[in-house]
Amino acid sequence: MSALTTRQFAAQQGDKLLRSLSTQIARTIRSLEERAQVTSPGPAERAVSPIFGAGSGGSRARGVNEVHDLRVAIRRFMRVLVVLKPCFPRGESRRIRRSLKRIMVHAGSVRDHDVSMGVLGKMAIPHPGPTEAGGTGPKGSGPATIAQQLRDRREGEAGILLACLQRWVERNLPSAWRKALKAGAENENGGSGTDDARFCNTRAETMATRILPEMAEEHFRCGADAAQENASVKEIHSFRIAARNLRYTLDLFAPMYGTALAGLLDQLKDVQSLLGDLNDCATVRRILHRLKTSKQKGGKEVLTALRKRQRRKNEQFRAHYAAEFANAATLRLWKTSLRDVGGRARTRKRPPARRTSAA
């Protein structure tokens, strides 16, 4: 690994991530096709399934994890195209990213509905009244109506995603992309100018020490803004994007560091989890707004419960960030660790959390 140029490293990682993406697309197609064969849950499944949720682990749950994993695979592959951009043919790289963004739009819509049903399924949504025989909730209740709307919309979006992925396979895009990226990687001139050639011919380890510390600084800068009590939705979203980009870029260069970054990655995963919970609440509220939930029976109670949940998640995030990230020593440790590619034999411990008073 140490002897690789950035161009060689880009070709190696690009091919590996593209193969991983192709495998995940095949899995997602299979799961969506299997789920599409189940047009509606039967009486037995309705009797045991919660009002919200994609099912209780049976046929209706197919495709939930696969769609999530598809989005992750796409982001990982797109990350190598963006971070190591000069190493790939620009026109082809741009077309690939544009094609994948279209898939991400459809996969994102399916995922948003899965998230909505998952979040609402964890909440104690009040639905007083007698239960409809053989159903999952009170006849005409807001929660039951909302759940059905979410399921119907989810299946419609899943059908669009499935058709999009099937076209991707029919056109044999993975093979075409692999050939195009390989041709660009084998171009010894690398890129379209002197700067690009210098970038491509730099040792990959050296490039990692230039890219990652800068991304860590952006991560901490955006995090400080997002953790403010009066932080805007835009600031929190910007930090979530910065954390995600840093995580996938760390994963990209991880082979160079061995186990040296394990503690830092754990720290990053923790804050990503909290940001994900916070974003999930915002996603559910956005979708329910489109469904005009506030005008439905019981809809106001659902929205009120969501607002309270989002407020709690925001408080948890701010407290966690203050304890784990909000000090200059933590940033110094991150930057030192990311510049120390040769220290891969030493495992970086998780930075100590800031002590807070018992009060």
Contacts in CASP RR format, 6 or more apart in sequence:
PFRMAT RR
TARGET T0000
AUTHOR 0000-0000-0000
METHOD contacts of the structure
MODEL  1
MSALTTRQFAAQQGDKLLRSLSTQIARTIRSLEERAQVTSPGPAERAVSP
IFGAGSGGSRARGVNEVHDLRVAIRRFMRVLVVLKPCFPRGESRRIRRSL
KRIMVHAGSVRDHDVSMGVLGKMAIPHPGPTEAGGTGPKGSGPATIAQQL
RDRREGEAGILLACLQRWVERNLPSAWRKALKAGAENENGGSGTDDARFC
NTRAETMATRILPEMAEEHFRCGADAAQENASVKEIHSFRIAARNLRYTL
DLFAPMYGTALAGLLDQLKDVQSLLGDLNDCATVRRILHRLKTSKQKGGK
EVLTALRKRQRRKNEQFRAHYAAEFANAATLRLWKTSLRDVGGRARTRKR
PPARRTSAA
1 9 0 8 1.000
1 204 0 8 1.000
1 205 0 8 1.000
1 255 0 8 1.000
1 256 0 8 1.000
2 203 0 8 1.000
2 205 0 8 1.000
2 256 0 8 1.000
3 203 0 8 1.000
4 12 0 8 1.000
4 203 0 8 1.000
4 204 0 8 1.000
5 200 0 8 1.000
5 201 0 8 1.000
5 202 0 8 1.000
5 203 0 8 1.000
5 204 0 8 1.000
6 84 0 8 1.000
6 87 0 8 1.000
6 199 0 8 1.000
6 200 0 8 1.000
6 201 0 8 1.000
6 202 0 8 1.000
6 203 0 8 1.000
6 204 0 8 1.000
6 207 0 8 1.000
7 87 0 8 1.000
7 185 0 8 1.000
7 190 0 8 1.000
7 200 0 8 1.000
7 201 0 8 1.000
8 185 0 8 1.000
8 204 0 8 1.000
9 84 0 8 1.000
9 204 0 8 1.000
9 207 0 8 1.000
10 80 0 8 1.000
10 84 0 8 1.000
10 87 0 8 1.000
10 88 0 8 1.000
10 185 0 8 1.000
10 200 0 8 1.000
11 87 0 8 1.000
11 181 0 8 1.000
11 182 0 8 1.000
11 185 0 8 1.000
11 186 0 8 1.000
13 80 0 8 1.000
13 84 0 8 1.000
13 252 0 8 1.000
14 77 0 8 1.000
14 80 0 8 1.000
14 81 0 8 1.000
14 181 0 8 1.000
15 178 0 8 1.000
15 181 0 8 1.000
15 182 0 8 1.000
17 73 0 8 1.000
17 76 0 8 1.000
17 77 0 8 1.000
17 80 0 8 1.000
18 77 0 8 1.000
18 174 0 8 1.000
18 177 0 8 1.000
18 178 0 8 1.000
18 181 0 8 1.000
19 174 0 8 1.000
20 73 0 8 1.000
20 76 0 8 1.000
20 77 0 8 1.000
21 73 0 8 1.000
21 74 0 8 1.000
21 76 0 8 1.000
21 77 0 8 1.000
21 174 0 8 1.000
22 174 0 8 1.000
24 66 0 8 1.000
24 69 0 8 1.000
24 70 0 8 1.000
24 73 0 8 1.000
25 70 0 8 1.000
25 73 0 8 1.000
25 165 0 8 1.000
25 168 0 8 1.000
25 169 0 8 1.000
26 169 0 8 1.000
27 66 0 8 1.000
27 69 0 8 1.000
28 63 0 8 1.000
28 66 0 8 1.000
28 67 0 8 1.000
28 69 0 8 1.000
28 70 0 8 1.000
28 161 0 8 1.000
28 165 0 8 1.000
29 162 0 8 1.000
29 165 0 8 1.000
29 166 0 8 1.000
29 169 0 8 1.000
30 66 0 8 1.000
31 62 0 8 1.000
31 63 0 8 1.000
31 66 0 8 1.000
32 62 0 8 1.000
32 63 0 8 1.000
32 66 0 8 1.000
32 67 0 8 1.000
32 158 0 8 1.000
32 159 0 8 1.000
32 161 0 8 1.000
32 162 0 8 1.000
32 165 0 8 1.000
33 162 0 8 1.000
34 59 0 8 1.000
34 62 0 8 1.000
35 59 0 8 1.000
35 60 0 8 1.000
35 62 0 8 1.000
35 63 0 8 1.000
35 158 0 8 1.000
36 155 0 8 1.000
36 158 0 8 1.000
36 159 0 8 1.000
36 162 0 8 1.000
38 59 0 8 1.000
38 60 0 8 1.000
38 62 0 8 1.000
41 49 0 8 1.000
41 55 0 8 1.000
41 60 0 8 1.000
43 134 0 8 1.000
45 55 0 8 1.000
45 56 0 8 1.000
45 58 0 8 1.000
45 59 0 8 1.000
45 60 0 8 1.000
46 134 0 8 1.000
46 135 0 8 1.000
46 136 0 8 1.000
47 134 0 8 1.000
47 135 0 8 1.000
48 56 0 8 1.000
49 55 0 8 1.000
49 56 0 8 1.000
49 60 0 8 1.000
49 136 0 8 1.000
50 56 0 8 1.000
50 121 0 8 1.000
50 136 0 8 1.000
51 120 0 8 1.000
51 121 0 8 1.000
51 125 0 8 1.000
51 127 0 8 1.000
51 136 0 8 1.000
51 137 0 8 1.000
51 143 0 8 1.000
51 144 0 8 1.000
51 147 0 8 1.000
52 116 0 8 1.000
52 117 0 8 1.000
52 118 0 8 1.000
52 120 0 8 1.000
52 121 0 8 1.000
52 125 0 8 1.000
52 143 0 8 1.000
52 146 0 8 1.000
52 147 0 8 1.000
52 150 0 8 1.000
53 117 0 8 1.000
53 118 0 8 1.000
53 120 0 8 1.000
53 121 0 8 1.000
53 147 0 8 1.000
54 60 0 8 1.000
54 61 0 8 1.000
54 64 0 8 1.000
54 114 0 8 1.000
54 117 0 8 1.000
54 118 0 8 1.000
54 151 0 8 1.000
54 154 0 8 1.000
55 61 0 8 1.000
63 158 0 8 1.000
64 114 0 8 1.000
67 107 0 8 1.000
67 108 0 8 1.000
67 110 0 8 1.000
67 111 0 8 1.000
67 114 0 8 1.000
67 158 0 8 1.000
67 161 0 8 1.000
68 111 0 8 1.000
68 114 0 8 1.000
70 103 0 8 1.000
70 107 0 8 1.000
71 104 0 8 1.000
71 107 0 8 1.000
71 108 0 8 1.000
71 111 0 8 1.000
74 100 0 8 1.000
74 103 0 8 1.000
74 104 0 8 1.000
74 107 0 8 1.000
75 244 0 8 1.000
75 248 0 8 1.000
76 248 0 8 1.000
76 251 0 8 1.000
76 252 0 8 1.000
77 100 0 8 1.000
78 97 0 8 1.000
78 100 0 8 1.000
79 245 0 8 1.000
79 248 0 8 1.000
79 249 0 8 1.000
79 252 0 8 1.000
80 252 0 8 1.000
81 88 0 8 1.000
81 93 0 8 1.000
81 96 0 8 1.000
81 97 0 8 1.000
82 97 0 8 1.000
83 211 0 8 1.000
83 249 0 8 1.000
83 252 0 8 1.000
84 207 0 8 1.000
85 93 0 8 1.000
86 190 0 8 1.000
86 191 0 8 1.000
86 195 0 8 1.000
86 196 0 8 1.000
86 199 0 8 1.000
86 200 0 8 1.000
87 184 0 8 1.000
87 185 0 8 1.000
87 190 0 8 1.000
87 191 0 8 1.000
87 199 0 8 1.000
87 200 0 8 1.000
88 181 0 8 1.000
88 184 0 8 1.000
88 185 0 8 1.000
89 180 0 8 1.000
89 181 0 8 1.000
89 183 0 8 1.000
89 184 0 8 1.000
89 187 0 8 1.000
90 191 0 8 1.000
90 192 0 8 1.000
92 177 0 8 1.000
92 180 0 8 1.000
92 181 0 8 1.000
93 181 0 8 1.000
96 177 0 8 1.000
96 180 0 8 1.000
99 168 0 8 1.000
99 173 0 8 1.000
102 164 0 8 1.000
103 161 0 8 1.000
103 164 0 8 1.000
103 165 0 8 1.000
103 168 0 8 1.000
106 157 0 8 1.000
106 160 0 8 1.000
106 161 0 8 1.000
106 164 0 8 1.000
107 161 0 8 1.000
109 157 0 8 1.000
109 160 0 8 1.000
109 161 0 8 1.000
110 154 0 8 1.000
110 157 0 8 1.000
110 158 0 8 1.000
110 161 0 8 1.000
112 283 0 8 1.000
112 286 0 8 1.000
112 287 0 8 1.000
113 150 0 8 1.000
113 151 0 8 1.000
113 153 0 8 1.000
113 154 0 8 1.000
113 157 0 8 1.000
113 287 0 8 1.000
114 154 0 8 1.000
115 280 0 8 1.000
115 283 0 8 1.000
115 284 0 8 1.000
116 150 0 8 1.000
116 283 0 8 1.000
116 284 0 8 1.000
116 287 0 8 1.000
116 288 0 8 1.000
117 147 0 8 1.000
117 150 0 8 1.000
117 151 0 8 1.000
117 154 0 8 1.000
119 280 0 8 1.000
119 281 0 8 1.000
119 284 0 8 1.000
119 306 0 8 1.000
119 309 0 8 1.000
120 143 0 8 1.000
120 146 0 8 1.000
120 147 0 8 1.000
120 150 0 8 1.000
120 284 0 8 1.000
120 302 0 8 1.000
123 305 0 8 1.000
123 306 0 8 1.000
123 309 0 8 1.000
124 305 0 8 1.000
125 143 0 8 1.000
125 301 0 8 1.000
125 302 0 8 1.000
125 305 0 8 1.000
126 298 0 8 1.000
126 301 0 8 1.000
127 137 0 8 1.000
127 138 0 8 1.000
127 141 0 8 1.000
127 142 0 8 1.000
127 143 0 8 1.000
127 144 0 8 1.000
127 298 0 8 1.000
128 138 0 8 1.000
129 138 0 8 1.000
129 141 0 8 1.000
130 138 0 8 1.000
130 139 0 8 1.000
131 137 0 8 1.000
131 138 0 8 1.000
132 138 0 8 1.000
132 139 0 8 1.000
132 140 0 8 1.000
132 144 0 8 1.000
135 144 0 8 1.000
136 144 0 8 1.000
136 147 0 8 1.000
137 143 0 8 1.000
137 144 0 8 1.000
138 144 0 8 1.000
140 297 0 8 1.000
141 297 0 8 1.000
141 298 0 8 1.000
142 296 0 8 1.000
142 297 0 8 1.000
142 298 0 8 1.000
142 299 0 8 1.000
142 302 0 8 1.000
143 298 0 8 1.000
143 302 0 8 1.000
145 296 0 8 1.000
145 297 0 8 1.000
146 288 0 8 1.000
146 291 0 8 1.000
146 293 0 8 1.000
146 296 0 8 1.000
146 299 0 8 1.000
146 302 0 8 1.000
149 291 0 8 1.000
150 287 0 8 1.000
150 291 0 8 1.000
184 190 0 8 1.000
189 197 0 8 1.000
190 196 0 8 1.000
190 197 0 8 1.000
190 200 0 8 1.000
190 201 0 8 1.000
191 197 0 8 1.000
191 199 0 8 1.000
191 200 0 8 1.000
199 207 0 8 1.000
204 253 0 8 1.000
204 256 0 8 1.000
205 256 0 8 1.000
205 341 0 8 1.000
205 342 0 8 1.000
208 253 0 8 1.000
208 256 0 8 1.000
208 338 0 8 1.000
208 341 0 8 1.000
209 338 0 8 1.000
209 339 0 8 1.000
209 341 0 8 1.000
211 249 0 8 1.000
211 253 0 8 1.000
212 246 0 8 1.000
212 249 0 8 1.000
212 250 0 8 1.000
212 253 0 8 1.000
212 338 0 8 1.000
213 334 0 8 1.000
213 335 0 8 1.000
213 338 0 8 1.000
213 339 0 8 1.000
215 242 0 8 1.000
215 245 0 8 1.000
215 246 0 8 1.000
215 249 0 8 1.000
216 246 0 8 1.000
216 331 0 8 1.000
216 334 0 8 1.000
216 335 0 8 1.000
216 338 0 8 1.000
217 331 0 8 1.000
217 335 0 8 1.000
218 242 0 8 1.000
218 246 0 8 1.000
219 239 0 8 1.000
219 242 0 8 1.000
219 243 0 8 1.000
219 246 0 8 1.000
220 325 0 8 1.000
220 330 0 8 1.000
220 331 0 8 1.000
220 334 0 8 1.000
222 235 0 8 1.000
222 238 0 8 1.000
222 239 0 8 1.000
222 242 0 8 1.000
222 243 0 8 1.000
223 239 0 8 1.000
223 242 0 8 1.000
223 243 0 8 1.000
223 321 0 8 1.000
223 325 0 8 1.000
224 326 0 8 1.000
225 231 0 8 1.000
225 235 0 8 1.000
225 238 0 8 1.000
225 239 0 8 1.000
226 235 0 8 1.000
226 236 0 8 1.000
226 238 0 8 1.000
226 239 0 8 1.000
226 240 0 8 1.000
226 317 0 8 1.000
226 321 0 8 1.000
227 317 0 8 1.000
227 318 0 8 1.000
227 321 0 8 1.000
227 322 0 8 1.000
227 325 0 8 1.000
227 326 0 8 1.000
228 235 0 8 1.000
229 318 0 8 1.000
233 282 0 8 1.000
236 275 0 8 1.000
236 278 0 8 1.000
236 314 0 8 1.000
237 279 0 8 1.000
239 275 0 8 1.000
240 272 0 8 1.000
240 275 0 8 1.000
240 276 0 8 1.000
240 279 0 8 1.000
243 268 0 8 1.000
243 271 0 8 1.000
243 272 0 8 1.000
243 275 0 8 1.000
244 272 0 8 1.000
246 268 0 8 1.000
247 265 0 8 1.000
247 268 0 8 1.000
247 269 0 8 1.000
247 272 0 8 1.000
250 261 0 8 1.000
250 264 0 8 1.000
250 265 0 8 1.000
250 268 0 8 1.000
254 261 0 8 1.000
254 265 0 8 1.000
256 341 0 8 1.000
256 344 0 8 1.000
257 341 0 8 1.000
257 343 0 8 1.000
257 344 0 8 1.000
258 344 0 8 1.000
259 344 0 8 1.000
259 347 0 8 1.000
260 337 0 8 1.000
260 340 0 8 1.000
260 343 0 8 1.000
260 344 0 8 1.000
260 345 0 8 1.000
260 346 0 8 1.000
260 347 0 8 1.000
260 348 0 8 1.000
261 337 0 8 1.000
261 338 0 8 1.000
261 348 0 8 1.000
262 347 0 8 1.000
262 348 0 8 1.000
263 347 0 8 1.000
263 348 0 8 1.000
263 349 0 8 1.000
263 350 0 8 1.000
263 351 0 8 1.000
264 334 0 8 1.000
264 337 0 8 1.000
264 348 0 8 1.000
264 350 0 8 1.000
264 351 0 8 1.000
266 350 0 8 1.000
267 324 0 8 1.000
267 325 0 8 1.000
267 350 0 8 1.000
267 351 0 8 1.000
270 320 0 8 1.000
270 324 0 8 1.000
271 317 0 8 1.000
271 320 0 8 1.000
271 321 0 8 1.000
271 324 0 8 1.000
271 325 0 8 1.000
274 313 0 8 1.000
274 316 0 8 1.000
274 317 0 8 1.000
274 320 0 8 1.000
275 317 0 8 1.000
277 313 0 8 1.000
277 316 0 8 1.000
277 317 0 8 1.000
278 310 0 8 1.000
278 313 0 8 1.000
278 314 0 8 1.000
278 317 0 8 1.000
281 306 0 8 1.000
281 309 0 8 1.000
281 310 0 8 1.000
281 313 0 8 1.000
282 310 0 8 1.000
284 306 0 8 1.000
285 303 0 8 1.000
285 306 0 8 1.000
285 307 0 8 1.000
285 310 0 8 1.000
288 299 0 8 1.000
288 302 0 8 1.000
288 303 0 8 1.000
288 306 0 8 1.000
293 299 0 8 1.000
293 302 0 8 1.000
293 303 0 8 1.000
294 300 0 8 1.000
294 303 0 8 1.000
322 354 0 8 1.000
322 356 0 8 1.000
323 353 0 8 1.000
323 354 0 8 1.000
323 356 0 8 1.000
324 330 0 8 1.000
324 351 0 8 1.000
324 353 0 8 1.000
324 354 0 8 1.000
326 354 0 8 1.000
327 354 0 8 1.000
329 351 0 8 1.000
330 351 0 8 1.000
333 348 0 8 1.000
333 351 0 8 1.000
334 351 0 8 1.000
337 348 0 8 1.000
END
